[in-house]
Amino acid sequence: MAENTTKVIELDDVVIRFSGDSGDGMQLTGTLFSDTAAITGNDIATFPDFPAEIRAPQNTIAGVSGFQVHFGKIKIHNSGDLCDVLVAMNPASLKTNLKWVKTGGSIIVDEDSFEEKIFTKAGFANNPLEDESLLQYNVIKVPMKRLTREAVIELGVDNKTADRSKNMFALGMLYYMYSKTHEHTFKFFEKKFAKKPIVIEANKKVLMAGYSYAESVEAQIPAVSVPKATMPKGRYRNITGNVATAWGLMAAGEKSGRPIFLGSYPITPATEILIELSNHRSLGVKTFQAEDEIAGITSAIGASFSGSLGITTTSGPGLSLKSEAMGLAVITELPLVVVNVQRAGPSTGLPTKSEQGDLLQALWGRNGESPMIILAAASSVDCFYAAFETAQLSLEHMTPAILLTDGYIGFGSELFRIPSMSDLPEIHPPIAAPNSDFQPYKRNPETLVREWALPGTEGLRHRIGGLEKTDGAGLVSTDPHNHEKMVKIRAEKIKLIENRIPLQDVYGDDEGDLLVISWGGTKGAVRNAVENLHNKGVKVSHAHFRYINPLPRNTREILGKFKKVLVCELNNGQFVQYLRTNFPEIPYIQFNKVQGLPFTITELCDKITQTMEG
């Protein structure tokens, strides 16, 4: 690529949103840009946003697909708020995403797509490129379709084939704007389309045409440099939360010495965990795509009985179907990891949108008294560590556990420093020795954990199943006093885990006027908001909860040191309801959002400021 000789503006971070019709390749374009940003040393976080329909109507708002990337030299906590640059491939994508562009931001549009029948279909009364509705933005009108076709004319490809490469023209322009190189993208073309050399060449030519075009209209296009981030040495990759979850579970299998079995039914947005684990049969991972959610979880429980790390993955409606079998895992006291990638409900709801609507279901959505360990991953990268730790706690405490992630962090990606296996702790399941003084429900007096009797081990014959058993001997029992005793033991076993999880920490002062609380995937946005206010001299603290059941043992102490506690969550108030149940004396204030969208930093800052002034 030619050297960019334009005066370059240096920025700490930048947010770009790619948008177009579903099928325009916006997810691929955004992924290639974010991968390149990561390879060139920037920290990143991404947010894919796409319609639920596989083929939504073309040029309609319902069919708009988007991909946002936030990259910079600073630590990136989330995918960003308003964007510096919007790439809009058609009128519908402009209409849908205009509200996310900063005043003075740049908008790159394919002006060839702004025909009257198309912009009226998107809801514009007039052509927005010709009236004065976009004066507050730097609008860069590009005849993208025509220039794409011209770039590949010598290859002899038809117009339909050429138009499929139009997204690469936009990507080339962005590479010029942000001084990025094309080498990684070219390698991607060569691998992806290895059997289609004409497609490889077409995409390369179109990308370079976009770069050259941006260079030729440099007066319109701001050239920006985002320096490398300062990061610890190591091996890095751009990873989605779902892939990170799969890797964390595999790491737990290796550190525990237990084979992995995943029994799962495909469901958006959790399916990628099943796909990723199925790619690693060479590592001994066994996956079973079941005919329904119930078969998925019961096969995993069977695998746990046999001595494997049993795993099942799902999203909200699927968690409902698994509830009976989760009760079976509770009463049998077998290790089981249930990963719930939350989405907007109820029922089918908004299957590709994110929400934190399943917390109460995870806590109490089973018959009888059925307590389970619950962790909530905080980010795409944290999905790795949260999955590992959920499996560790489940295996070492012989009880099922739920890991809550969500569509935002499951589909989104971050830069992941791949740890060495030696950096991860060993996992020690309490496996019973052969010919020992074994009783199925004989317990460690400190943890109340029973031993794991692997089938076929000499001298460990025992009965297991969904009926209540006697403490110790494990015989089927209908004795009311024994049942009450076992219920209390199972609850106390979960509570005792608070002695091994970390104490809850606080960002900022450990006492004061306001504590902001978040849990799960909202951490990045809330932390950014609190940091922004800190930079303005506002004294506000932040506590992010990763351990949900049990809660850290110092939770009451922390909450009691603040005059007000603001709980921010993407539901109608489920975590705050849980906190009120446990700590009713605390003055809670709620901030809830149920739009299938993450919090923005701006709205969080406004709410925090309003709460402090109120």
C-alpha positions as a printed NumPy array, in Angstrom:
array([[  0.   ,   0.   ,   0.   ],
       [  1.146,   3.534,  -0.674],
       [  2.316,   5.542,   2.286],
       [ -0.316,   7.833,   3.787],
       [  1.172,  11.348,   3.545],
       [ -1.909,  13.207,   4.843],
       [ -1.664,  14.981,   8.198],
       [ -2.488,  12.259,  10.71 ],
       [ -4.601,  12.805,  13.822],
       [ -3.584,  10.654,  16.806],
       [ -6.403,   9.282,  18.992],
       [ -6.459,   7.019,  22.049],
       [ -9.439,   5.009,  20.811],
       [-11.946,   4.837,  17.958],
       [-15.369,   3.256,  17.465],
       [-16.442,   2.083,  13.987],
       [-19.809,   0.59 ,  13.046],
       [-20.209,  -1.379,   9.812],
       [-23.825,  -1.791,   8.678],
       [-25.733,  -3.036,   5.685],
       [-28.239,  -5.634,   4.597],
       [-28.036,  -9.079,   6.13 ],
       [-25.937, -10.776,   3.456],
       [-23.799,  -7.703,   2.703],
       [-20.917,  -9.212,   4.672],
       [-20.857,  -6.735,   7.536],
       [-19.985,  -9.395,  10.124],
       [-17.027, -10.521,   8.016],
       [-15.918,  -6.944,   7.284],
       [-16.02 ,  -6.009,  10.96 ],
       [-14.205,  -9.178,  11.974],
       [-11.425,  -8.608,   9.435],
       [-10.956,  -5.021,  10.599],
       [-10.917,  -5.995,  14.287],
       [ -8.487,  -8.851,  13.636],
       [ -6.188,  -6.441,  11.802],
       [ -6.44 ,  -3.905,  14.637],
       [ -5.49 ,  -6.628,  17.113],
       [ -2.585,  -7.867,  14.981],
       [ -1.247,  -4.317,  14.713],
       [ -1.185,  -3.949,  18.497],
       [ -4.49 ,  -2.359,  19.508],
       [ -6.729,  -3.58 ,  22.285],
       [-10.24 ,  -4.307,  20.974],
       [-13.818,  -5.177,  21.845],
       [-16.547,  -5.939,  19.311],
       [-20.337,  -6.14 ,  19.171],
       [-22.072,  -8.   ,  16.309],
       [-25.725,  -7.009,  15.838],
       [-27.802,  -8.894,  13.295],
       [-31.442,  -9.76 ,  12.578],
       [-33.085, -12.975,  13.744],
       [-34.275, -13.868,  10.248],
       [-31.79 , -15.768,   8.101],
       [-32.901, -13.839,   5.012],
       [-34.724, -10.726,   6.134],
       [-36.337,  -8.582,   3.391],
       [-33.671,  -6.69 ,   1.459],
       [-33.315,  -2.938,   1.998],
       [-35.61 ,  -2.932,   5.037],
       [-34.861,  -1.804,   8.569],
       [-35.748,  -5.317,   9.798],
       [-32.928,  -6.711,   7.669],
       [-30.1  ,  -4.444,   8.829],
       [-26.962,  -6.216,  10.061],
       [-24.226,  -4.404,  11.961],
       [-20.823,  -4.934,  13.532],
       [-19.232,  -2.432,  15.91 ],
       [-15.557,  -2.452,  16.839],
       [-13.903,  -0.356,  19.552],
       [-10.102,  -0.319,  19.337],
       [ -7.384,   1.75 ,  20.922],
       [ -4.113,   2.141,  22.747],
       [ -5.94 ,   2.234,  26.093],
       [ -7.604,  -0.671,  27.9  ],
       [-10.873,  -1.329,  26.061],
       [-13.655,  -2.382,  28.45 ],
       [-16.575,  -2.576,  26.017],
       [-17.538,  -2.164,  22.361],
       [-18.044,   1.56 ,  22.671],
       [-20.865,   4.039,  22.835],
       [-21.444,   6.424,  19.909],
       [-19.313,   5.707,  16.862],
       [-16.692,   7.883,  15.19 ],
       [-17.362,   6.31 ,  11.795],
       [-20.49 ,   4.68 ,  10.393],
       [-20.249,   2.654,   7.205],
       [-23.783,   2.479,   5.747],
       [-24.139,   0.284,   2.684],
       [-27.772,   1.228,   2.026],
       [-30.47 ,   3.699,   3.191],
       [-31.975,   1.256,   5.721],
       [-28.632,   0.869,   7.516],
       [-28.245,   4.664,   7.617],
       [-31.772,   5.081,   8.99 ],
       [-31.248,   2.435,  11.681],
       [-27.789,   3.505,  12.85 ],
       [-27.741,   7.296,  12.499],
       [-28.604,   7.7  ,  16.195],
       [-25.324,   5.949,  17.097],
       [-23.041,   8.449,  15.274],
       [-21.248,  11.209,  17.17 ],
       [-21.949,  14.772,  16.101],
       [-19.146,  15.589,  13.649],
       [-18.496,  11.901,  13.016],
       [-17.906,  10.474,   9.548],
       [-20.513,   8.545,   7.574],
       [-19.348,   6.531,   4.56 ],
       [-22.249,   5.639,   2.272],
       [-22.635,   3.773,  -0.972],
       [-24.434,   6.493,  -2.92 ],
       [-25.283,   3.994,  -5.666],
       [-27.799,   2.374,  -3.318],
       [-29.719,   5.617,  -2.633],
       [-32.316,   5.217,  -5.368],
       [-35.784,   6.604,  -4.65 ],
       [-37.509,   3.231,  -4.389],
       [-34.827,   2.09 ,  -1.929],
       [-34.642,   5.142,   0.349],
       [-38.448,   5.402,   0.547],
       [-38.585,   1.715,   1.509],
       [-36.243,   2.562,   4.395],
       [-38.579,   5.334,   5.618],
       [-36.914,   8.456,   4.161],
       [-39.269,  11.02 ,   2.586],
       [-36.357,  12.495,   0.603],
       [-32.877,  11.385,  -0.332],
       [-30.882,  12.129,   2.876],
       [-27.725,  12.604,   0.795],
       [-29.307,  15.54 ,  -1.012],
       [-31.306,  17.35 ,   1.684],
       [-29.78 ,  19.052,   4.75 ],
       [-30.557,  16.362,   7.324],
       [-26.917,  15.202,   7.616],
       [-25.171,  18.571,   7.946],
       [-23.844,  17.745,  11.428],
       [-21.813,  14.837,  10.032],
       [-18.897,  14.426,   7.649],
       [-20.706,  12.51 ,   4.901],
       [-18.45 ,  10.705,   2.425],
       [-20.522,   9.716,  -0.606],
       [-18.896,   6.93 ,  -2.588],
       [-20.2  ,   5.3  ,  -5.806],
       [-19.171,   2.006,  -4.269],
       [-21.069,  -0.392,  -6.531],
       [-19.743,   1.249,  -9.722],
       [-16.162,   1.449,  -8.477],
       [-16.257,  -2.173,  -7.304],
       [-17.362,  -3.343, -10.724],
       [-14.669,  -1.257, -12.401],
       [-11.995,  -2.734, -10.118],
       [-12.676,  -6.285, -11.307],
       [-13.645,  -5.632, -14.932],
       [-10.389,  -7.116, -16.248],
       [-11.136, -10.361, -14.407],
       [-14.258, -10.874, -16.5  ],
       [-16.569, -11.553, -13.56 ],
       [-20.266, -10.767, -13.827],
       [-21.836,  -7.859, -11.938],
       [-23.56 , -10.079,  -9.364],
       [-20.24 , -11.692,  -8.423],
       [-18.494,  -8.318,  -8.374],
       [-21.134,  -6.816,  -6.081],
       [-20.412,  -9.478,  -3.448],
       [-17.003,  -7.827,  -2.956],
       [-18.435,  -4.351,  -2.327],
       [-17.872,  -4.679,   1.436],
       [-14.136,  -5.029,   0.747],
       [-14.15 ,  -1.604,  -0.917],
       [-15.401,  -0.094,   2.348],
       [-12.816,  -2.099,   4.297],
       [-10.032,  -0.752,   2.087],
       [-11.164,   2.794,   2.794],
       [-11.048,   2.146,   6.539],
       [ -7.568,   0.644,   6.258],
       [ -6.394,   3.901,   4.672],
       [ -8.166,   6.055,   7.272],
       [ -6.567,   4.208,  10.193],
       [ -3.184,   3.359,   8.66 ],
       [ -3.807,  -0.389,   8.736],
       [ -2.105,  -2.952,   6.531],
       [ -3.77 ,  -5.526,   4.301],
       [ -1.495,  -8.565,   4.772],
       [ -3.714, -10.404,   7.249],
       [ -6.796,  -9.854,   5.084],
       [ -5.04 , -11.115,   1.955],
       [ -4.   , -14.277,   3.829],
       [ -7.599, -14.729,   4.89 ],
       [ -8.755, -14.526,   1.252],
       [ -6.152, -17.069,   0.189],
       [ -7.227, -19.545,   2.868],
       [-10.988, -18.954,   2.681],
       [-11.242, -19.118,  -1.093],
       [ -8.349, -21.484,  -1.819],
       [-10.398, -23.356,  -4.442],
       [-11.687, -20.147,  -6.065],
       [ -8.669, -18.124,  -7.262],
       [-10.888, -15.679,  -9.159],
       [-12.682, -14.774,  -5.908],
       [ -9.343, -14.261,  -4.151],
       [ -8.149, -11.902,  -6.854],
       [-11.451, -10.007,  -7.005],
       [-11.492,  -9.34 ,  -3.271],
       [ -7.868,  -8.213,  -3.273],
       [ -8.439,  -5.817,  -6.167],
       [-11.578,  -4.335,  -4.612],
       [ -9.924,  -3.833,  -1.22 ],
       [ -6.982,  -2.045,  -2.854],
       [ -9.39 ,   0.029,  -4.956],
       [-11.089,   1.19 ,  -1.751],
       [ -7.734,   2.091,  -0.219],
       [ -6.688,   4.034,  -3.324],
       [-10.023,   5.828,  -3.527],
       [ -9.747,   6.985,   0.085],
       [ -6.239,   8.218,  -0.637],
       [ -7.476,  10.17 ,  -3.672],
       [-10.207,  12.004,  -1.711],
       [ -8.051,  12.584,   1.351],
       [ -9.49 ,  16.063,   1.875],
       [-12.784,  14.446,   2.861],
       [-11.303,  11.623,   4.891],
       [ -9.563,  12.165,   8.212],
       [ -6.389,  10.093,   8.495],
       [ -6.159,   8.772,  12.037],
       [ -3.437,   6.969,  13.942],
       [ -4.276,   4.848,  16.975],
       [ -0.989,   3.851,  18.645],
       [ -0.335,   0.359,  19.926],
       [ -1.664,  -0.567,  23.336],
       [  0.759,  -1.412,  26.117],
       [  0.103,  -5.047,  26.948],
       [  1.998,  -7.811,  28.743],
       [  4.096, -10.04 ,  26.508],
       [  2.358, -13.182,  25.407],
       [  0.446, -14.932,  22.667],
       [ -2.77 , -13.126,  21.8  ],
       [ -5.806, -13.742,  19.632],
       [ -9.158, -12.123,  18.999],
       [-11.698, -14.438,  20.638],
       [-15.477, -14.48 ,  20.991],
       [-17.109, -15.264,  24.309],
       [-18.613, -18.52 ,  23.028],
       [-15.262, -19.819,  21.792],
       [-13.619, -18.675,  25.048],
       [-16.266, -20.616,  26.988],
       [-15.48 , -23.775,  25.032],
       [-11.76 , -23.325,  25.632],
       [-12.274, -22.753,  29.361],
       [-14.246, -25.986,  29.63 ],
       [-11.549, -27.905,  27.739],
       [ -8.897, -26.446,  30.04 ],
       [-10.918, -27.609,  33.061],
       [-11.124, -31.094,  31.597],
       [ -7.357, -31.214,  31.173],
       [ -6.56 , -29.839,  34.64 ],
       [ -9.015, -32.243,  36.303],
       [ -8.016, -35.309,  34.324],
       [-11.681, -35.889,  33.465],
       [-12.867, -36.422,  29.88 ],
       [-15.309, -33.825,  28.534],
       [-18.792, -34.697,  27.304],
       [-21.147, -32.071,  25.904],
       [-24.785, -32.988,  25.403],
       [-26.528, -30.069,  23.735],
       [-29.34 , -28.95 ,  21.467],
       [-28.49 , -26.078,  19.062],
       [-30.055, -22.772,  20.102],
       [-29.152, -19.147,  19.352],
       [-26.921, -17.642,  20.731],
       [-25.239, -20.683,  22.375],
       [-24.723, -22.946,  19.348],
       [-21.127, -21.819,  18.712],
       [-19.997, -23.496,  21.954],
       [-21.223, -26.839,  20.611],
       [-19.582, -26.124,  17.249],
       [-16.236, -25.201,  18.825],
       [-16.112, -28.212,  21.144],
       [-17.015, -30.546,  18.275],
       [-13.887, -29.327,  16.465],
       [-11.639, -30.845,  19.155],
       [-12.31 , -34.558,  19.024],
       [ -8.561, -35.032,  18.657],
       [ -8.25 , -33.779,  22.251],
       [-10.731, -36.365,  23.503],
       [-13.755, -34.049,  23.601],
       [-17.045, -35.88 ,  23.021],
       [-20.049, -33.947,  21.74 ],
       [-23.616, -35.133,  21.237],
       [-26.109, -33.022,  19.294],
       [-29.31 , -34.153,  20.967],
       [-32.827, -34.131,  19.551],
       [-34.03 , -31.727,  22.247],
       [-32.937, -29.826,  25.355],
       [-33.995, -32.575,  27.774],
       [-31.993, -35.233,  25.962],
       [-29.004, -32.876,  25.935],
       [-28.873, -32.383,  29.69 ],
       [-29.798, -35.927,  30.695],
       [-27.06 , -37.335,  28.458],
       [-24.626, -34.961,  30.185],
       [-25.798, -36.16 ,  33.616],
       [-25.239, -39.736,  32.461],
       [-21.734, -38.776,  31.369],
       [-21.083, -37.21 ,  34.791],
       [-22.242, -40.42 ,  36.5  ],
       [-19.71 , -42.309,  34.381],
       [-16.85 , -40.022,  35.449],
       [-16.799, -37.352,  32.746],
       [-17.144, -33.613,  33.093],
       [-20.738, -33.382,  31.874],
       [-21.681, -30.13 ,  30.132],
       [-24.839, -28.817,  28.498],
       [-25.303, -25.468,  26.752],
       [-28.436, -23.491,  26.02 ],
       [-30.226, -20.142,  26.096],
       [-33.245, -18.97 ,  28.131],
       [-36.118, -21.094,  26.734],
       [-33.826, -24.129,  26.708],
       [-32.909, -23.548,  30.346],
       [-36.617, -23.811,  31.153],
       [-36.771, -27.238,  29.503],
       [-33.688, -28.415,  31.396],
       [-35.054, -27.485,  34.827],
       [-36.347, -30.964,  35.798],
       [-33.044, -32.605,  34.895],
       [-31.091, -29.928,  36.814],
       [-33.054, -31.018,  39.875],
       [-31.91 , -34.59 ,  39.167],
       [-28.294, -33.402,  39.123],
       [-28.87 , -31.603,  42.436],
       [-30.31 , -34.616,  44.263],
       [-27.722, -37.023,  42.857],
       [-24.968, -34.534,  43.742],
       [-23.113, -35.009,  40.494],
       [-20.889, -32.424,  38.782],
       [-22.578, -30.78 ,  35.807],
       [-21.908, -27.47 ,  34.034],
       [-24.921, -25.726,  32.505],
       [-23.962, -22.783,  30.273],
       [-26.822, -20.353,  29.633],
       [-26.078, -17.716,  26.986],
       [-28.916, -15.335,  27.851],
       [-31.048, -13.699,  25.182],
       [-34.07 , -11.416,  25.18 ],
       [-37.277, -13.237,  26.096],
       [-39.753, -14.43 ,  27.089],
       [-40.217, -17.491,  24.88 ],
       [-38.573, -16.866,  21.498],
       [-38.435, -13.143,  22.282],
       [-35.544, -11.53 ,  20.425],
       [-33.272, -14.525,  19.812],
       [-30.262, -12.569,  18.529],
       [-30.449,  -9.804,  21.143],
       [-28.919,  -9.724,  24.602],
       [-30.581,  -9.537,  28.003],
       [-29.994, -10.527,  31.636],
       [-33.461, -11.976,  32.049],
       [-32.647, -15.477,  33.316],
       [-31.135, -14.765,  36.73 ],
       [-34.215, -15.602,  38.792],
       [-34.759, -18.717,  36.686],
       [-31.168, -19.785,  37.362],
       [-31.569, -19.141,  41.097],
       [-34.992, -20.655,  41.714],
       [-36.34 , -22.203,  38.492],
       [-36.481, -25.813,  39.729],
       [-38.978, -27.76 ,  41.821],
       [-38.252, -28.418,  45.474],
       [-35.218, -26.962,  47.206],
       [-32.583, -27.148,  44.465],
       [-29.684, -24.76 ,  45.107],
       [-26.958, -24.569,  42.476],
       [-23.66 , -22.744,  42.096],
       [-24.103, -19.718,  39.81 ],
       [-21.362, -17.623,  38.196],
       [-21.779, -14.853,  35.623],
       [-19.031, -14.076,  33.095],
       [-18.103, -10.399,  32.876],
       [-16.706, -10.177,  29.325],
       [-15.84 , -12.212,  26.25 ],
       [-12.393, -13.029,  27.636],
       [-13.765, -13.689,  31.111],
       [-15.941, -16.413,  29.572],
       [-12.758, -18.527,  29.481],
       [-11.926, -18.042,  33.136],
       [-15.542, -18.179,  34.315],
       [-16.123, -21.45 ,  32.433],
       [-12.959, -22.918,  33.914],
       [-13.917, -21.865,  37.438],
       [-17.542, -23.004,  37.106],
       [-16.29 , -26.456,  36.108],
       [-13.717, -26.423,  38.919],
       [-16.32 , -25.607,  41.592],
       [-18.764, -28.151,  40.191],
       [-16.177, -30.941,  40.082],
       [-14.603, -30.255,  43.466],
       [-17.927, -29.755,  45.274],
       [-19.903, -32.507,  43.531],
       [-22.857, -30.345,  42.591],
       [-24.233, -28.858,  39.364],
       [-23.344, -25.29 ,  38.462],
       [-24.714, -22.686,  36.068],
       [-22.554, -20.272,  34.088],
       [-24.506, -17.24 ,  32.877],
       [-23.142, -15.418,  29.849],
       [-25.216, -13.446,  27.32 ],
       [-25.507, -12.837,  23.599],
       [-23.555,  -9.58 ,  23.826],
       [-20.389, -11.135,  25.236],
       [-20.996, -14.538,  23.61 ],
       [-21.037, -13.128,  20.064],
       [-18.727, -10.205,  20.885],
       [-14.953, -10.533,  20.949],
       [-11.922,  -9.19 ,  22.797],
       [ -8.179,  -9.538,  22.646],
       [ -7.274, -12.639,  24.668],
       [ -3.842, -13.338,  26.095],
       [ -3.728, -17.12 ,  25.897],
       [ -2.577, -18.496,  29.246],
       [ -0.156, -21.356,  29.691],
       [ -1.802, -24.447,  31.151],
       [  0.776, -24.274,  33.939],
       [ -0.714, -20.906,  34.95 ],
       [ -4.1  , -22.492,  35.671],
       [ -4.777, -24.234,  38.997],
       [ -5.107, -27.987,  39.286],
       [ -8.622, -29.338,  39.771],
       [ -9.056, -32.143,  42.29 ],
       [-12.369, -34.004,  42.022],
       [-13.086, -36.084,  45.169],
       [-12.862, -39.478,  43.448],
       [-13.446, -42.441,  45.775],
       [-10.671, -44.99 ,  46.06 ],
       [-11.352, -48.643,  45.186],
       [-12.309, -50.977,  48.042],
       [-12.476, -48.036,  50.452],
       [-14.94 , -47.513,  53.282],
       [-17.309, -45.974,  50.762],
       [-20.811, -44.729,  51.365],
       [-22.563, -42.706,  48.625],
       [-23.458, -39.78 ,  50.916],
       [-20.64 , -39.908,  53.394],
       [-19.272, -36.366,  53.43 ],
       [-16.169, -34.298,  54.027],
       [-17.085, -32.639,  57.348],
       [-15.589, -29.277,  56.303],
       [-17.19 , -28.971,  52.869],
       [-20.074, -31.497,  53.049],
       [-18.882, -32.846,  49.677],
       [-19.543, -36.511,  48.916],
       [-17.123, -38.696,  46.974],
       [-17.467, -39.535,  43.285],
       [-17.776, -43.282,  42.744],
       [-16.771, -44.025,  39.164],
       [-18.697, -46.989,  37.701],
       [-16.626, -50.144,  37.438],
       [-14.357, -49.248,  40.337],
       [-14.019, -52.271,  42.614],
       [-15.964, -52.079,  45.854],
       [-17.977, -48.928,  45.029],
       [-21.39 , -50.335,  44.134],
       [-24.146, -47.919,  45.133],
       [-27.633, -46.753,  44.242],
       [-28.26 , -43.426,  42.58 ],
       [-31.323, -41.67 ,  41.135],
       [-33.989, -39.037,  41.619],
       [-35.527, -40.4  ,  44.828],
       [-34.375, -38.997,  48.167],
       [-31.615, -41.002,  49.841],
       [-30.552, -41.453,  53.429],
       [-27.623, -39.402,  54.583],
       [-24.501, -41.542,  54.476],
       [-25.706, -44.934,  53.27 ],
       [-27.655, -43.59 ,  50.282],
       [-30.658, -45.882,  50.592],
       [-34.004, -44.75 ,  49.185],
       [-35.859, -43.006,  51.99 ],
       [-39.295, -41.476,  52.547],
       [-38.502, -40.471,  56.119],
       [-39.573, -36.793,  56.549],
       [-36.802, -35.925,  59.005],
       [-34.124, -37.433,  56.749],
       [-35.515, -35.459,  53.786],
       [-35.339, -32.199,  55.725],
       [-31.792, -33.051,  56.804],
       [-30.687, -33.744,  53.22 ],
       [-32.315, -30.535,  51.947],
       [-30.436, -28.51 ,  54.546],
       [-27.154, -30.317,  53.849],
       [-27.39 , -29.611,  50.101],
       [-28.106, -25.935,  50.788],
       [-25.294, -25.651,  53.336],
       [-22.854, -27.319,  50.935],
       [-23.488, -24.507,  48.424],
       [-23.218, -21.822,  51.117],
       [-19.868, -23.175,  52.329],
       [-18.415, -22.43 ,  48.884],
       [-18.333, -18.77 ,  49.967],
       [-15.248, -19.734,  52.01 ],
       [-13.243, -20.498,  48.862],
       [-14.384, -17.808,  46.424],
       [-12.683, -14.383,  46.589],
       [-14.022, -11.53 ,  48.68 ],
       [-15.991,  -8.945,  46.709],
       [-13.799,  -6.022,  45.677],
       [-14.736,  -2.377,  45.099],
       [-13.362,  -0.049,  42.427],
       [-12.901,   3.375,  44.031],
       [-13.448,   4.264,  47.674],
       [-14.695,   1.42 ,  49.868],
       [-17.285,   3.709,  51.482],
       [-19.124,   6.864,  50.457],
       [-22.283,   8.334,  48.985],
       [-22.905,   5.973,  46.057],
       [-21.979,   2.426,  45.105],
       [-22.861,   1.316,  41.562],
       [-23.485,  -2.414,  41.211],
       [-23.345,  -4.494,  38.043],
       [-23.196,  -8.201,  37.278],
       [-22.41 , -10.323,  34.241],
       [-21.757,  -8.732,  30.855],
       [-22.545,  -5.155,  31.934],
       [-19.189,  -4.73 ,  33.668],
       [-17.365,  -2.973,  30.82 ],
       [-19.938,  -0.237,  30.232],
       [-20.464,   0.437,  33.934],
       [-16.722,   0.53 ,  34.645],
       [-16.202,   2.942,  31.734],
       [-18.941,   5.226,  33.072],
       [-17.492,   5.22 ,  36.579],
       [-13.975,   5.885,  35.238],
       [-15.29 ,   8.814,  33.167],
       [-16.871,  10.334,  36.259],
       [-13.707,   9.715,  38.294],
       [-11.778,  11.708,  35.689],
       [-14.165,  14.6  ,  36.36 ],
       [-13.564,  14.413,  40.104],
       [-16.818,  12.618,  40.966],
       [-16.472,  10.195,  43.872],
       [-18.482,   7.107,  43.001],
       [-17.562,   3.457,  43.545],
       [-18.265,   0.312,  41.545],
       [-18.772,  -3.284,  42.667],
       [-19.136,  -5.893,  39.947],
       [-20.55 ,  -9.264,  40.988],
       [-19.239, -12.388,  39.258],
       [-20.212, -14.849,  41.995],
       [-24.004, -14.974,  42.285],
       [-24.68 , -18.073,  44.38 ],
       [-23.188, -18.056,  46.859],
       [-22.516, -14.338,  47.084],
       [-19.101, -13.319,  48.428],
       [-19.168, -13.465,  52.224],
       [-18.327,  -9.754,  52.617],
       [-21.26 ,  -8.546,  50.488],
       [-23.343,  -7.194,  53.382],
       [-20.307,  -5.375,  54.799],
       [-19.613,  -3.64 ,  51.467],
       [-23.211,  -2.624,  50.793],
       [-23.601,  -1.203,  54.289],
       [-20.809,   1.344,  53.827],
       [-22.673,   3.428,  51.22 ],
       [-25.604,   5.831,  51.563],
       [-27.09 ,   4.752,  48.217],
       [-26.675,   1.625,  46.112],
       [-27.522,   1.844,  42.384],
       [-28.053,  -1.547,  40.724],
       [-27.702,  -1.522,  36.922],
       [-28.952,  -4.519,  34.933],
       [-30.481,  -5.442,  31.583],
       [-33.801,  -6.681,  32.959],
       [-36.59 ,  -5.315,  35.141],
       [-34.707,  -5.735,  38.416],
       [-33.765,  -9.363,  39.072],
       [-30.416,  -8.972,  40.832],
       [-31.705,  -6.111,  42.955],
       [-34.621,  -8.352,  43.978],
       [-32.113, -11.04 ,  44.978],
       [-30.098,  -8.506,  46.972],
       [-33.244,  -7.228,  48.704],
       [-34.065, -10.797,  49.71 ],
       [-30.646, -11.249,  51.307],
       [-29.933,  -7.705,  52.551],
       [-33.29 ,  -5.915,  52.949],
       [-31.865,  -3.084,  55.065],
       [-29.887,  -1.538,  52.152],
       [-31.356,   1.52 ,  50.282],
       [-31.335,   0.228,  46.686],
       [-32.051,   2.269,  43.549],
       [-32.692,   0.518,  40.239],
       [-31.529,   1.326,  36.725],
       [-32.986,  -1.121,  34.25 ],
       [-32.94 ,  -1.444,  30.467],
       [-34.845,  -4.101,  28.497],
       [-34.295,  -3.204,  24.842],
       [-32.119,  -6.063,  23.625],
       [-29.224,  -3.587,  23.661],
       [-26.306,  -3.069,  26.052],
       [-26.018,  -0.015,  28.286],
       [-24.404,   3.054,  26.764],
       [-21.798,   4.907,  28.771],
       [-23.69 ,   8.171,  28.303],
       [-26.929,   6.904,  29.821],
       [-25.05 ,   5.329,  32.72 ],
       [-23.178,   8.565,  33.457],
       [-26.461,  10.496,  33.353],
       [-28.174,   8.064,  35.731],
       [-25.246,   8.015,  38.176],
       [-25.089,  11.82 ,  38.2  ],
       [-28.852,  12.081,  38.679],
       [-28.733,   9.574,  41.554],
       [-25.937,  11.444,  43.327],
       [-27.736,  14.764,  42.976],
       [-31.162,  13.412,  43.947]])
